[in-house]
Amino acid sequence: MDPSIKQHLTEAVEQKIGEYALIRDAENPQLSIYDKPLPCFGCGIGWFSLLLGFVFPLMWYYATILYFGNYYHKDPRERAGLAASAIAALICTIALIITIAILVF
């Protein structure tokens, strides 16, 4: 047997023994965790909260709590939307503080 082929075979075996493992769905082992659609119409909680926050701004603060509570560790695809909602909450808070400061003083 060619030594380079033997080396590739041992690398594949060592990779199986390593600490990385493929995450599979318990109900259907053919699906991986990222094949499932995201909640909230497939766009994820973060992006859904960002869009809904323009009508109901408290959704931005809800998504901010999820972001700082590391909710995105369940599904890393949620991270960008939750971060965008946290930034929207920050901008909304700054705008409210400036508006209140102008009206009071």
C-alpha positions in Angstrom: 0.0 0.0 0.0 1.2 3.5 -0.9 2.4 5.3 2.3 0.5 8.5 1.4 -2.8 6.6 1.2 -2.0 5.0 4.5 -1.3 8.4 6.0 -4.7 9.8 4.7 -6.5 6.8 6.2 -4.9 7.3 9.6 -5.8 11.0 9.5 -9.4 10.1 8.9 -9.4 7.7 11.8 -7.8 10.3 14.1 -10.3 12.9 13.1 -13.1 10.5 14.2 -11.4 10.1 17.5 -10.9 13.9 18.0 -13.1 16.2 20.0 -15.3 17.4 17.1 -18.5 15.6 16.4 -21.3 16.1 13.9 -24.5 17.2 15.6 -27.5 15.3 14.4 -31.2 15.5 14.9 -32.6 12.9 17.3 -35.8 12.4 15.3 -34.2 12.3 11.9 -30.5 11.4 11.9 -30.1 12.5 8.3 -30.7 16.2 9.3 -28.0 18.2 11.0 -28.9 21.0 13.4 -28.6 23.7 10.7 -30.9 22.0 8.3 -33.9 23.0 10.4 -35.5 26.3 9.6 -35.2 29.1 12.1 -38.3 30.0 14.2 -40.5 33.0 13.5 -41.2 32.4 9.8 -37.7 31.2 9.1 -35.9 34.5 9.7 -35.0 33.8 13.4 -36.0 35.5 16.6 -33.5 38.3 16.3 -34.4 39.5 12.8 -38.1 39.0 13.6 -37.7 41.1 16.8 -35.8 43.8 14.8 -38.6 44.1 12.2 -41.4 43.9 14.8 -39.6 46.4 17.0 -40.4 49.3 14.6 -44.0 48.8 15.6 -43.5 47.5 19.2 -40.0 48.8 20.4 -40.1 46.5 23.5 -39.2 43.6 21.2 -35.8 45.1 20.7 -35.2 45.0 24.5 -36.5 41.4 24.6 -34.0 40.4 21.9 -31.2 42.3 23.7 -31.9 40.2 26.8 -31.7 37.1 24.7 -28.4 38.3 23.1 -26.7 39.0 26.5 -28.1 35.8 27.8 -26.2 33.9 25.1 -29.3 32.5 23.5 -27.3 32.3 20.2 -25.3 29.4 21.6 -28.4 27.2 20.8 -28.1 28.2 17.2 -25.3 30.5 16.0 -27.4 31.7 13.0 -29.4 33.8 15.6 -26.4 35.9 16.6 -26.6 38.5 13.9 -30.3 39.3 14.3 -30.0 39.4 18.0 -27.0 41.8 17.8 -28.9 44.0 15.3 -31.9 44.2 17.7 -29.5 45.1 20.6 -28.1 47.9 18.5 -31.6 49.1 17.7 -32.5 49.1 21.4 -29.4 51.1 22.1 -30.3 53.7 19.5 -33.8 53.8 20.7 -32.7 54.4 24.3 -30.3 57.2 23.3 -33.1 58.8 21.2 -35.5 58.6 24.2 -32.9 60.1 26.6 -32.2 63.0 24.2 -35.9 63.6 23.6 -36.7 63.6 27.3 -33.7 65.9 28.1 -34.9 68.4 25.5 -38.5 68.4 26.7 -37.6 68.7 30.4 -34.8 71.3 30.1 
